[in-house]
Amino acid sequence: MVSRSYSNLLDLAYGGTPTLSQEKKRFPRVATVPGLLSEVEDDNCNSVSSDAPSSVSQERMIIVGNQLPLRAHQNTDDEGWCFSWDEDSLLLQLKDGLGEDVEVIYVGCLKEEVPPNEQDDVAQTLLETFKCVPAFLPPELFTKFYHGFCKQHLWPLFHYMLPLSPDLDGRFDRSLWQAYVSVNKIFADKVMEVINPDDDYVWVHDYHLMVLPTFLRKRFNRVKLGFFLHSPFPSSEIYRTLPVREELLRALLNSDLIGFHTFDYARHFLTSCSRMLGLSYQSKRGYIGLEYYGRTVSIKILPVGIHIGQLQSVLNLPETEAKVAELRNKFRGQTVMLGVDDMDIFKGISLKLLAMEQLLMQHTENTGQVVLVQIANPARGRGRDVAEVRSETYATVKRINNAFGRPGYDPVVLIDTPLQFYERIAYYVIAECCLVTAVRDGMNLIPYEYIICRQGNEKLDQTLGLNPLEPKRSMLVVSEFIGCSPSLSGAIRVNPWNIDAVADAMDSALILSEAEKQLRHEKHYRYVSTHDVAYWARSFLQDLERACGDHLRKRCWGIGFGLGFRVVAMDPNFRKLSVEHIVAAYKRTKNRAILLDYDSTLLLTSSLSTIPNVEAVGILNNLCRDPKNVVFLVSAKDRKTLTEWFSCCEKLGIAAENGYFIRPKHDADWETCISVPDFDWKQIAEPVMKLYTETTDGSAIETKESSLVWNYRDADPDFGFCQAKELLDHLESVLANEPVLVKSGQHIVEVKPQGVNKGLVAEHLLVTMKQKGMLPDFVLCIGDDRSDEDMFEVIMRATAGPYLSPVADVFACTVGQKCSKAKYYVEDRTEILRMFQVLANASEHASKIAPRPSNRAIIDRV
């Protein structure tokens, strides 16, 4: 399907005039008021709109990366430009996994700088020929963006390098951050030129464009957006040092699906979200998701693969065969160990060389027999650290060759000149072992390429004098700090900083039996050949489609400014409680049931004190004086505390300990909602809780008459969460035969009698009012956490039963915009008190006209 904006570009590219149907309905790109986007007209909006959904079934994927998958060079004769696909680009290779029915459009920068006066012609050519949309960045802006913020701040930090001194060129520079944001905005504008937000999928790649999801989500609330991070994501202790840490996290959370190579990277991201944003994740049926303002942000964990077809085509080239023959003769009688790395500080080239030196010192029999070929690719960054790595590498190679070399034999062969792809492939073919000793790397596909090349083909087997029927063999020594390490279970994993251990691993790789090498190769080849780049892309697209499946079923609107923007997604029937609406219903009704949660109504948000707000108690008393009201306060607090706090509220009904105890008014006796024969289970549960309290700093036990609560609100978030899960399992095990419920809540683990919940209070209130001939025609229930959902459920279910008037106005209301069984929400506690004051004023006004009978109230506290 072609969007209106995209068709405009095509028309312009081909010199035509765009024609638009005047009859098609246009949809808004940003919802400024609550409502289904399909229900809101956008005729006066200046934004780019898409047409109504088309019957064309072809999907479209917009792939956004820092660089387009193109090679470009300028012709010398006519000064024009020549472009071709970059077959080595991952963005091009992943297209194989998307299917022939998926149209792919690329957005990114060109590797070559194009003069401003030629940019329009180049953009037209790329759009027509390659379906590529170039983002042209001014040189100064690109330098600040790429060599500045990306390579000076993000890349080192994501590889665990902290700016501990100004000499490291890593102190935060706000101007570089502003350049980063500006470039991401430029990319967003380019995406907007071609996107049809109703149908297209957008896949953003890597740390260069981490804030792009915010710009796209702000423009199109329902954009189908995936992001994949190809670098490591550091631990939260490292990541939290970044001054713009929250901005980047919130920007990523504007995606529908976020992908990582390994579970470690995903775990670090989730921990950062937990510690810095207070978000928790859940795992359901194998999928990990974060709830973020009503949207579920899915987490994908899958390492990228390689393009096997490309490697096999190069293996079949006659040039490759000739190069393999040349290398076989050159290293005849010697065992070749191979390293292929970029010349940067994280690839661990110097550590590998030191291990080789150690190997030759400890095993002198390898001198003259073992050769380390180190291919050093140019560094992608620049700076003093790159120069230092290069200088150290040259010096180490020279020292090793001088110490252990002899005429016709250099133990280390350093290749720092550019190689053709087939030449690198030839080195893979003849190497008995591949070494990757990076101290930190997001993925590193070198081992995968090596495995495929060692499988070879018949022609290469003949060149090497191998029997084609015999199983192939290979050996890998890989750093445990690279992304591909977990998937290579047959490799020898090493800590690259431990030179002795790396040297021992190299020796083990040399002396391992042929049968063992064959088994390891077979295992690796089976994995790499089935988890190629097409499999990775196909899997990501499938998960992205699943993650975006409920877009049209939810009601969306944007809130926040700048990079704090996010989209709130809710059930279409979930809406904000209007004061005018509830006051009108309040005035026309005669039998009102009001249930209030203590935390969400009487506590000051900014206060650490749990004592009720004096102003709120006064308003509550005013509501209780209205004879048409029955007001109940629901709380997790014990009845003694609640009795002291609300002694002045004579007509207020109170439910203590989440509904186990109920008192209809101040001078009445406390009743229990359910009968509990004994509490002997406390003697089993309390010692277990004490054990976890002793080992979890910041935790405490709350002992109540009906329950025990382990609270870890003041503990370390991650440790407390882990301990809570262990405690939950432990308690469920030891209390399996007891009539109790063990459940986890917000920073708590609670053990209470079965059947006790806040829903009991709602049921009790409705039944009691009916028995007294006061069939409720107005119900207001307000709560702010998961325990209040039981009240909401009872209230909503009662609308179809005999306990409410057929014309009753029911307001089940939660605090904050979040998933809930309630149909309404209010923003905060201040808004609740303001609403109560208006209702109390309405009661006072009515009392001047008519005589007043008796009333009641309900509130809840967790």
N, C-alpha and C positions, 0 to 999 in steps of 0.2 A: 504494500500500500504506500502511495506517495503522498506526503503531507503537502498542505497548501504552501508552506514556506519552501519546501524542497522543490515542489513543482515550479515555484517562482524562479529558483536558482537555475533549474534546468531550462526554463524558457529563456532566461537571460543568457545562459550559456550558449543556447542555439539561436539566439537572436530573435526569439519570438516574443509575443506579448502575452502575459498571463491572463487567462480568463477564469473567472470564479463564478460559481453558481450562486445566485442570490437567494435561492430557496433553501439551501442547506442550513441546518441549525448550527450555530457556533457555540463552543463551550469555553468557559472561562479558564484561564491558566492558573489563577490564584484566587482562592475563595476568601473574600474579605469578611463574609458573614457566614454563620453556620448554615449549612444546607447542602443537599446533594448537588454536585457540580452539574449533573444532567438536568437539574431543575432551575438553574440560574442562567439567565440570558446574559450575554457579554457584548451587546451591540456597540456599547460606547467605550469598550476597552481598546487601548492602543497596542495591546500585546499580540504576539503571534498566535494564531489559533489554528486548530486542526479541523478538518472536515469531520462530519459525522462518520461513525464507523462504517467502513466499506465492506463489501462482500468479498473483496479480494483476500484470499487465504494466505498469501505469502507473508511470512514474518520478516521483520527487518531488525537488524542488530547494528547499533552504532557503537563502534569500538573506539575508545578515546585513550590515547597514550601520549607520552611526552614527544615521541618521534613517530612520524608516519613510516610505514613499512616500504619505503621507496629509496632508491638510489638516484642521485641527481648529479649531473655535471653539465657545464656550459659548453656549447659548441664554439670552437674557435673561429669558424668560418663566417657563420651568419649571426653569431652572438646569441643564438637561441638556446633553449634548455632541452636536455634529453633526460627522460625519466624511465625508470624500469623498476620492477618489483625487487625488493630485497628479500631473497629467498631465505636468508638467515634470521629474519625478524620473527619473533614469537607471535606478534600480532597477525602476521600473514599466515603463519602455520596453523594457528588455532582455528582458522576458517574451515579446515577440513572436518572438524568435529561438529560444525553447526548445521550441516545438511545442505543439500542443493537448493532446497526451497526457502532458505534464509538469505535474504539480500543483506550484504555487509557494506557499511559505509564507515570510513576511517576519518578520524579527526585528530590532528597532531601537527607538530612542527616538522619542517624539512631540516635535514642535516646541513644543507648549504644555505648561505644567506642570499636572499633574493632582493635586488634593489627595489625600492618602493614603486618606481615607475613601471616595473615589470610584474608586480604582484598580482594585478587583476588578470593579466593574460595567463599567468601560471596557474592561478586558482581556477580559471575557466578550463584550462587543459586538464588539470588533475581531476576536476569534477566530471568532465565528459569521459575521460579515458579510464580513470582508475577508481572513480567514486570516492575520491579523497578530498577532504576539506582542510586546507592548510591554515594553520594559525601563524601569522607572521608577527614575530616579536622584535621590537627595536633592540639593537645589539646591547645597549647599556642595560635595558630591562632584562634581557635574557641572561646577561652576566650576573646580575644581582640574584635572579631567580635560580638559575641552575648552578653556577659555580659559587654563588653566595649561599642562599638559604638551604638549597637541596644538598649540596656537597660540603658545605661548611658547618651546617647545623644538623639537619635531619639524618643524613647518611652516617656521619660518625656516631651520633647518639643512638641510632637504631642498631649500630654495631658495637654498642657498649663502650664508647669512647666519650668520656666527660671532659668538658672544657675547664680543666682544673687551673689553668694559668693562661694569661694573655698570649704567651708564646705559642700556644696551640692553635691560635687563630679561631677560637671557637666561642668567644664571648658573644652573648646574644646581641644582635644588631636589629633594631626595630625597622630600619629602612629595608633590610633584606626580607623581613617578614611581609612588609607592605608590598614589596615587589612580587613575592610569592602569591599573595592574595590577588594582586592585579592580574598576574598571568592566568591564574585559575579562572578569574572572571572573563578574560578573553576567550579561554577555552569554552566556557559556558555559553558565551555569545555565539560561538561557532556551532556548538551543538544545537542551539535554538534555531539556527538558520535551516536545519535539515530535519529536525525531529517532528514526528507525529506522536504527540504524547499519549494519545489514546491507544496506540498499537505498538509503537517501537520499544525495543529493549535497549538500554544503554549500559555498556560495560566499561568501567573506568579502571585503568591500570596504574598501579604503583604510587610511591610516596610523593612523586612530583605533583600529583593532583588530588591531594587528600581533602582539600576544602571544596573541590568541585561539586560533590554531592549536595552541599548546602545551596549553592547557586541554582542548581537544577531543580531541587525540591522546592525552593522558594518560587521559582517560575512555574513549575508544573507539580502541583501537590501529589498527583497520582503517577508520576513518572516511574517506569519500571527500571530500577537502577541497581546494578551490581558493581562491587568494587573488589579488586584483588590486589593484595599487598605482596609484592615479589621479594621484599627485603625481610629481614627478621623484625619482629616487634619485641622491643626490650622488656625486661621485667619492670614492674611498676616503680620499683625503687630508682631505676635509671630514668624511666620515662617521665616521672613526676618532676624532674629537674628542668624540663622544658617550660619556659615561661608561657607558651601558648598551648599548654597541654590540653586544657578543657576545650578550647576552640577546635582543635583537631579531632578530639574524640566525638564531640557533638556533630562535627561535619561528617565524619564517617558513619555515624548513626542515622544520618539522613538517607543512607542506602537501604535497600531492601535485603541485600545479601552481601556479606563481607567474607572474602576468602583468604585463607592463610595456607602456607605450605605444610605446617606441622601443628600438632596439638599444643606444643610449647608456646608458639607464637600466639595462637588463639587464646590460650590460658592467660598469657601476660596481658593481652588486650582486655579480656573479661575482668581480670583483676584490677586493671587500671580504671575500667568503667565502674567497678564496685567501690574502689577506694576514693575516686575523685568525683564521681557523679552519683554514688549511692544506688547504682543499678545492680540487680541480681539477675542471673540467667537460669534458665530451666532446660532440661534435656528431656524430650518426649519422642519416643519411638525412633531414637537414633539421631534426631535433629536437635541442635542447640539453638536457642533463641533468647533474645533480650527484649523485654517489654519496655518500649520507649514511647510514652505519651499515647498509648493505645495501639501503637504499631508494633508488630513483632519483627525485629531485625534478626534475620537468620545468620548463623555462622557456618561457613563451609571450610572443611579441613581436607585438602587434597593436594599433594605435591604435583607440580606440573611435569609433563613428560617431554619427550623429544619427538621430532618428526622422523620416524624411521624410514619412510619412503625416500626422503632426501638423502639420508646417509647411505642407503642401499644403492641409490642411483650413482652416488659418488664412488662407492666401492666398486661399481661395475665399469668405471672409466678406465681406459687404457693407460691414462696418465698415472692413476693410482697404482695400477699393477706394476708399471715401470718404476715408480718411486719405491714401492715395497721391495722390488728386486734390488734396487740400489742400496737401500738401507740394510737389507739382509747381508749383502756383501760387505758393507761398511762395518757392521757389528758382528760379523761371523765369529762364532766361538765365544761370544759374550752375551750375558743376560742384561736386557735393557729394562730399566725401571723408568717410568715416564711421569713427569709433572707438567700440567698445563694450567697456567694461572695468569691473571692480570698482575701487572707490576704495581700493586698497592699494599698498604700497610696491613690489610686484613687477610691476605691470601697465605701468609705464613711461609713464603718462599725461603727466607733466611733460616727458619726453624727446620725446614726440610733439608736444607744444605748441611746444617749442623748435625742432623741425625745421620746423614750420609757419611759425614766425617767420622762420627762416632762408630758407625758400622764398620768402616774400613780400619779403624783403630782396634776395635775389639775382635774382629774376624779378618785377620790379615790374609786368609786364603781367598777372600773376595777381590783383593787387589789384582787388577788385570782381567778379572772375570765379570765384574758387575759395573755397569755404566748407568748413571742417572742422566737422562736427557730432560732438561728443564726448558720448556717453551714459555717464554715470558711475553705475554701480549701487552700492548701499550695500556697504561692506566687510563681509566675513564675520567678521572679527576686531574687536578693539577695542584701544585704547591710544593712547599718545602719537604713535606713528609714523603711525597713521591720521589723526590730527588734523593732523600736519605735512604729509602728502600733500594733504589737503583744502585747507589754507591755501595751500600752494605752487601748487596748481592754480588756485585762484581768483585769486591774484595774477598768475600768468602770463597767464591769459585776459584779465584786465583790462588788462594792459600791452599785449598784442597788439592788442586791440580799440581801445585809445586811440591806438595808433601807426598802425594801418593801416585803421581803420574810417572810415566816412563815413555820413551820414544814409541810413538804409534798408539799410545793409550792415555786418554784423559778420563779420569773417573767421573767428571761432571762435564757435560756438554750443554752450554747455555746458548739458547737460540733466542735472540732478542730482536730479530728482524721479522717483518711481516711474512707470514707463510700463506700460500694458497690453501684453500680448504682441503683439497685432495692430499696435500703434503702432510697436513696435520693428521688426516685420516690414516695415512701410511704409517706414521709413528704409532698410532693406536694399534694397528695391526701387528706390528713386530714387537710391541712391549709385553713382557711377561707379567708386569705388575704396574698398576697405576696408583700414584700417590697424591692424595689431596689433604693438605695439612693446614687449611685455612683456620684462622682463629675465630672467625665468625663469617658466615655466608648465608644469605637467605635461602638458596637452593643449591646451586652448582650442579650443572648437568654433565660435567666432564665424565664422571663415572658411568652415566647412562650411555653416552656416546662410545666410550671405551668398550662396554659390554657388547653393544651391537657390532662394533667393528671387529672384535675378537671372534664373533660368530662367523664373519667372513663370507666367502662364497667359493665355488669350485675353482675358479681361475686363480684366486689368491692362494687357495690350498696347494695348487700345483706349483705356484711360484715359490711357496715356502717349503715345498717338499712334504706336505702333510697328507695323510690319508683322509679323504673326504668322509669316509664312513665312521671314523673315530670321533668320539665326543670332543668338543672344543673345551679349552680351559682358560682361565683368567684368574687374576688375584687383585683385590682392592685393599688398600690401606687408606682409610678415610678418617677425617677429624670428626669427633662426636659433636662438634659445634656447627655443622652445616646441615642445611635442610633436607638433603637427600639421605642422610645417614640412617634415619629410622626405617627407611624402605629397603635398605641394603643389609639384610640380616646376615648375609654370608660374608660380609666384609670384616676386616680386622679394624675395629674402631679404636682410636687413640686420642689421648689428650695431647694436642700438638705442642703444648708448653713443656711437656715432659720429654726431653730429648732422648733420654735412655729408653723410655717406653716406645718411642717412635722407631728408634734404631732396632730394638728387639722385634717390633712388628715387621720391619723390613726384612730382617733375617728370617723370621717365621714364614713370610711370604715366599722367600727363596727356597727354603728347605721342605716346604709342605709337599706331600705326596701328589703325584699326578692325578690319582683317583679323587683326592679331596679337592683339588683345583677344579676338576671337571664337575663335581657335585655343586660346588659353589657357583661356578659359571652357569650351570643349568638353572639353578634357582634364580639367579639374578636375571638371566635372559628371559625366563618365563614372566617375571614381573615387569621388566622394562618393555618387553614387546607387547604386553597387554594393557599397559598403562601409559600409552603414548600421549602426545599433545592433543590428538583428536578426542581421545577418551576423556581427558581433563576438561576440554572445552565443552564437550557434549554433557558431561556431568554437571558442570557449572550452570549451563543454560537450563537444564532440567530443574535444578534447585532454584534458579532464579524465577522460572515460571511458577513453581510451587509457592515461592515466597510472595509473589505478586498476585496470587490467585484470588485473594479477598479484597483487592483494591476497590472494586465497584460495589461491594457490599457494605462498605463503611462510609461514614460521613466525615469529610476531611476539611480542616481549615488550618491556616498557618498562624503561628504566634511567635513573638520575639523579634529582635532586631539584629541586623548584621549577621555575624557568624553564630549568634545565639538562636537563630531562627530554627524552628522545628514544626512539624506538622502533627496536629492532634487528630487521631482517627478513632471514631466511635461508632457504635451501632446507630443506624439512622433514627431510631426512636429515642436515643439518649440526647437530652438537651439541657440547657441551663435553666434553672428554676427562676422564673420571673416573679419578682415581688408583687407586681400588679396582678398577675394571675392568681397567686396563692391568697392574696388579700381579698380578692373578689370572691373566691370560693369560701374563704374563712367567714366573710360577712353574711353569706346567704345560708350557712349551715348551722345546725342546732346541737348535734351530738358529735363532738370532736375528740378524736384519740390522737395524742401526741406522744411519740417515743423519741427520746433524745440520747445520744451517746455522750458520755461525760467528757471524754477527751476532745471531741470535735466541737463542743459548745461552750464549756465553762473554763477552759484553760487558755492562758495567754500563749500565743505561739512562741514568743521570744523568751519566755520565762522557764527556768528550771524547776520552779515550784509546782507541786501537784495540787495545791490548795485552790479551791474554786475562786474564780474571779468575782469580786464583790458586786460589780455592776451587772454581771450575768445573773447572779443569784437574785438580784432585785427585779430584773426583767422576768425571770422565771416565776417569781412570786406573783407578779402581776398577771401572768398567764393563768396561774393556778386559781386566782380569785374569780375568774370567769366561770360561772356555774355550768356553762356549756362545754367546758374543757375537762378532759381527764388526761393529766400529764404524768408521764413516767420517765424516770431517769435510770438508765441501764449502765452498770459499771462492773469492771473486773475487781474493784476494790472490795475489801471485807466490810461486813455490815457495821462493825463498831466504828470504823473511820467515817463511813458515810453518815451514820447517825449523828456524829459530832459535827460534821461539816454542814449538814442541812437541818439542824435542829430548828432553825427559824422558818423552815418551809413546812407549815403544818399540813397543807393539802397536797403535798408532792408525794407521788408514789415512787418507790425506790426498789430497784432490783440489784442485789449485790452478787458478787462472784459470778458474773456472767449469767445470771438468771437462776442460780440455785436457791437463793433466798429472795423472797418478795415481801414487801410491806406496802399496802395500798395507801396509807397515810401515816402521819407522824405518831398518832396515838393508838395505832393498831399494832398487833403483834406480828413478828416475822413468821413467814410460812416458807416451807420448802416446796419447790415445784415437783420434785420427784422423790420417791422414797429410796434411801440408801441404807442398807442393813448395817454396814460397818465400814470403817476406813482403815482396816488392817493393812491394806496395800501400801499405805504410807511408810510402814516400817521396812518395806522392801525398796520403795522408790527413793526415799530420802538418803540412805547411805550411798546409793549410786550417784545421785546428784551432788552430794558432798565431795565425792571423789573427783568429779569433773570441775567442781568449783575450786578445789585446791590446785588443780593443774591448769586452770584457765584464769589468768589475771584479768580482773575487771568484771567477773561474773558473780552472781549472787543467787540465793534461793529465797523465794517468797513463799512462806508457809501460810496457807489459808485453811479455813474450816473444811472446805470441800475439795481443795485441790493443792497441788504443789507446782510451782513455776520456777524454772531455771532461766534466769535473765542474763544475757550476755551483751547488753546494749553498750557497755563501756569497755568491752574487750576489743582486741585487734579484730577487725572485720573478717579477715580470711581465716584466722585461727579459730575465732569464735564460731564461724559458720561450719568449719570442719568438725569442731568439737560437738556442735549441736547435732550434726548428722550422726556422729558416733553415739552420742547420748540417746538420740531417738531410737536407734537400732538396739542399743543396750536395754533401754527401758521396755521396748516392745517385746524383747526376748524374755526378760525376767518377770514381766507382768502379763504374759500371754494368757494365763488362766484366771486373771482377775477381771472383774466387771468394770473396767476403766478404759478410757480413751487417751492415747498418747498422741499428741499433735504438736507440730511446730508452727510458730507464728512469727511476727515481726520481732526478731531478736529474742525470742523465747522458745522454750520447750515446756509444754504443760501436760500434766497428768490430772485428769478429772473424771468423775463418774460418767459412765455412758449415758447419753441422752441429755446432758446439760449443755445448753447453748442459749444464746440470746433470743433465738426464735421462740423459746418457751414463754418468754415475757410477752411477746406480741400475741401469741395464742391466748395466754391467760387474760390479757387485757380485752381482746375482742369477745371472748366467751363471757367474761364477767359483765361487760357492758350490755350484751344481748340479754343476759339473764335478768338484768335490771330494767329491761325495756328501753334501753338507750342504744338502738341500732346505729352504729357510727355512719354518718354521712360525710365525714371529713377525717382523713388519716394522714398525719405527717410523721414520717420516720426519718431521722437523720443520723448517720454514722460515718466513720472515716477509715475503717480498716476491714480486714477480712472477716473478723468475728461478727461484724455487723451485717454481713451478707445473709446470715440466717434470718435476721429480722426482715430484711428486704424480701427474701423468698416467701416468708409466711404472709407478709402484707400483700404481695402481688398475687399469691395464690388465693387469698381470701376474696379477691374481686369477683371470683366465679362461684363463691360459696354463700352460705346463709348468714354469715356473720357481719356482712356489710349491707348498707342500703343499696338498692339497685342503681341509684344515681349518685353513689358516693364519689367524692373527689379524693383520689389517693395520690400522695406525694412521697414516694420512696426516693430519698436524696442522699447522695454521697458527697464527700468533701474532696474537691479536686477532680481534674479530668483524667479518669482512669477506667479501666474495665471494671464493670460492676453489674450486679443484678438490679440495681436501682435504675430508674428511668430519668432521673434528674441529677444535676450536680450544682453545687455552689463553689465558688473559687476558694474561699478560706473562712476561718472562724469569725473574722470581723464582719464578713457579709452575713453570716448566720445571726450574729447578735443584732445587726442592723435590721434584719428581717423580723426577728423576734420583737424588737422594739415597735416596729410598725404594727405587728399583730396585737401586741399588748395595748397600743394606742387605740386600735379598733375596738378591742374589748371594753376599754374604759369609756369610749364614746358611746358604745351600745348600752353600757350600764346606766348612763344618764337618762336613757329613754325607757328601759324596762328594768323590773326588779331582778336581782341576781340570786340563783340557787348555789349549788356546790360544784366543785371542780377537782381535777386531778392532773398529775404530770409525770412524765417518764424521761430519764436521761441515762446515757451509758458511758462507761469508762473502761478502758482496757488496761 
